[in-house]
Amino acid sequence: MELLVSSATGVMTAVGIYLLLSARTFPVILGLTFLSYAVNVFLFSMGRLTINQPPIIGATTAGYSDPLPQALVLTAIVISFGMTALIVVLALRGFLEAGTDEVDLAIPREGGPADAGTKGDMARPQP
Amino acid sequence: MNHWIVVPTVLPAMTAALLLILALPHHLKHQRVVSIGATVLMLALAIGLLMLAGDGAPRAYFLGNWPAPFGIVLVLDRLSAIMLLLTAALALAVVIYASTGWDTRGRHFHALMQFQLLGVNGAFLTGDLFNLFVFFEVMLIASYGLMLHGGGAVRLKAGFHYVAINLIASTLFLFGVGLIYAITGTLNMADLAGKVAAVSADDQALLKTGAMLLFVVFATKAALVPLHWWLPSAYAATSAPAAAMFMIMTKVGAYAIIRVYGLIFGADAGPLGALVAPIVIPAALVTLVVGAVGVLASRSLSDLVCFSVIASMGNLLIAVGLFDGVGTTAALYYIIHSTLTGAALFLLVDLISQRRGKLMDRLEPAPAIANETILGALFFLGAIAMVGMPPLSGFIGKLLILEATREAPQAPLIWAIVLGSSLLMMIGFARAGSVVFWNNPKPASDLGEAGVAPSRDGLSASALVPIVVVGLLLGATAALSFGAGPLTSGFQATSAQLLDKAGYIRAVLAPAAGVAMGEN
């Protein structure tokens, strides 16, 4: 079980990092998801790998499984789930507004006629 | 237990919930009243907490009365109280500034702002690493919303980068926290401070890995080279009030470095002691150089301010990296100075760029802007403060840093880089100011076509409020400069309290032991 869990964590981390380095938003999001799966499994194993043990120490129990990493994982899952939803929407909006899902869009900072519209959007209306 | 300690997290949460109910556009006036009112209350509360913490005893607050290290604990000491006060003051300035127009460009500006306050206040108060993660997340989630406030393709692209970088940092944070928990069995900072020195030799490498992963996260937040590249694109693309508020977020990174690597992995933590001290100062020096060169190379005012913020983080982290009394004193002074100055400059650049029509904040000659005299004077003052010339606070902050590093082995190098980068920044700011305020060709027909013709009107009441806000922020740096004597003695007391780890550990763990014994 130790080999399975540790290799799964390693493979997921590697896949996540590989995908993060790509130049399109969708693989980057998949990479982030893989990375968060990896960290969830990793956090679980931080409480030592035990099965069929109660999470509470009692007078009659022989051992216990550490409940704290489970609580940490729960928090981490909630946060990463919400964040994944956010970044998907963000990538989609970016795709719809810019017409491409390349991560490294050359942001037209030197104003030309082409970007006058987007620049104008950012300008605050005169008070 | 003093229940006021938990209020800095409860008040913004309640206010934000109320603001979400008031989200309809015709409630905007009410939103502004509630938001400004709550931030004023927060400021009053922060002043009260600072006075409470002024007696020098760290106070722990046990949520649900669970004894530490088993329950969640908040700790108020001088450092937390100072940071809370700085946050509240900055937030008040930003909320008032945003109420003059920026908050009409999206629905939930004020609610997001309060959530951001919740996260920042929580990060300053928390006494354990996992809640530091949680409050980081609260702060970041609100900042994603603020970052995107107003929309636009450029902002969305920069926002994607910002969110992705921070999600990766959060994942690393969890890896680090997991490793630390696996080795020590606790995440309470006071408890960790006692246990790290006693870790067995086999486990030291793993614990060190965890600690260094956390450092990567904090360095990313604090924009330490080579983890600083997200900052210019994110801060330049976002709205001015959001950028001004984000000035406190880089400081959260610096605060976390002071807290975690001072308290838990400090010099006396056995074989893991002084873990990051050899890295921080060299990286901070490079940060300073990158910032100064960036200032010189900027082609727009917002880039100029972003890189000067990076340079100021470099200065700050030099002082932090000393991890001693004088260093921390200088760092505290510089934190307050650079937060206020950076925020003032971001808001000022917004005021300038909205008066330049299509040209925005690019450093190109343009017809003279409206209210040129007052904005030019404010820019001059802001530049003096940021570059670190007398009489404003940047000068004294830099002086304190130079004084603190005098004994350090690399002192000549540090002095050369600090002073040389000041010169570069001065040239950069002088050039930018000259182009914007002095190089004003007569309005030609081709310049005015799509741009807003600069109106030479006097100041209307609505245009006056944002200028006054910027003026007050810069006035605060002047006050920081003139009150430097009493303030530094306060900061000395703060850094003495930080070095007294036994006091912190006792405050968190001893009452808990008492409670547990009393109830059993």
Interface residues (C-beta under 8 A of the other chain):
Chain A: L20 T25 V28 L32 L35 S36 A38 V39 F42 L43 M46 G47 L68 P69 L72 T75 A76 I79 S80 G82 M83 L86 I87 L90 A91 R93 G94 E97 A98 V103 L105 I107 P108 R109 E110 G111 D115 A116 T118 K119 G120 D121 M122 A123 R124 P125 Q126 P127
Chain B: T100 G101 W102 T104 R105 F130 V134 E137 I141 Y144 L148 G150 G151 G152 A153 V154 R155 L156 K157 A158 G159 F160 H161 V163 A164 L167 I168 S170 T171 L174 F175 V177 G178 L179 Y181 A182 S233 A237 S239 A240 R299 S300 D350 S353 Q354 K358 L359 M360 R362 A450 V452 S460 S462 A463 P466
